[in-house]
Amino acid sequence: MDIRVLGHNHSILDQYLAEIRDTGIQTDPLRFRDNLNRIGEIFAYEISKEMHFEVNDVTTPLGVAKVPKLCQQPVLATILRAGLAMHNGLLRIFDRAENCFISAFRKYTEGGDFEIEFEYMASPSLDNKVVILSDPMLASGKSMEIGYEALFSKGKPAHIHLVAIIASEEGVEYVKNAIKDENVTLWLGAVDPEMTPKSYIVPGLGDAGDLAFGEKIDSK
């Protein structure tokens, strides 16, 4: 698995990362969603550099230009619900892409522990396609693993790009050990050092889904 951390190279991404972490700015859900959207666009641009292009003739008012065009649109997959805002950013760039939606949730036990459970998936065929699977937070890594495994119920992708804005060091190690596939690239914005017993990243940003779409009642 190849791992790319965009935050290692300073760019405007740093500004958006700072804003989604900032408790003062987090009070504005629209701003929070917009920043997830913009970060998704940045990831899409960077991932596009790894994709295949072919030169096509394009007729202009003054002649014919030879212009590289994407050979194949990717399939954009996201893990509901937190991934929706970032997914929209990816979709703005890959605006002709097919889409896949995966429902996974934390199911808590009486002792307060939880397991990630897969519930629902709506997807086109993924055979021989490039898939971009996004989830803004990679904490324990279990949601990403479940999402990755669910993709193969719809075919065998040619390549899978896993995308998370903020990850924990523990989660990155978990995904590296759980997904041993040379046709996978893991894209991250930043990697934080700690994780709480309830699998929240520290310093992180809190619950991305709640900040974007409002608080929820956890499944018991």
Secondary structure as GFF3:
##gff-version 3
##sequence-region A 1 220
A	DSSP	beta_strand	2	5	.	.	.	ID=ss1
A	DSSP	three_ten_helix	6	8	.	.	.	ID=ss2
A	DSSP	alpha_helix	13	21	.	.	.	ID=ss3
A	DSSP	three_ten_helix	25	27	.	.	.	ID=ss4
A	DSSP	alpha_helix	29	48	.	.	.	ID=ss5
A	DSSP	beta_strand	53	60	.	.	.	ID=ss6
A	DSSP	beta_strand	63	70	.	.	.	ID=ss7
A	DSSP	beta_strand	75	80	.	.	.	ID=ss8
A	DSSP	alpha_helix	84	93	.	.	.	ID=ss9
A	DSSP	beta_strand	98	108	.	.	.	ID=ss10
A	DSSP	beta_strand	114	122	.	.	.	ID=ss11
A	DSSP	beta_strand	130	134	.	.	.	ID=ss12
A	DSSP	beta_strand	137	138	.	.	.	ID=ss13
A	DSSP	alpha_helix	142	151	.	.	.	ID=ss14
A	DSSP	three_ten_helix	152	154	.	.	.	ID=ss15
A	DSSP	beta_strand	159	168	.	.	.	ID=ss16
A	DSSP	alpha_helix	169	178	.	.	.	ID=ss17
A	DSSP	beta_strand	184	192	.	.	.	ID=ss18
A	DSSP	beta_strand	194	195	.	.	.	ID=ss19
A	DSSP	beta_strand	201	202	.	.	.	ID=ss20
A	DSSP	alpha_helix	208	213	.	.	.	ID=ss21
###
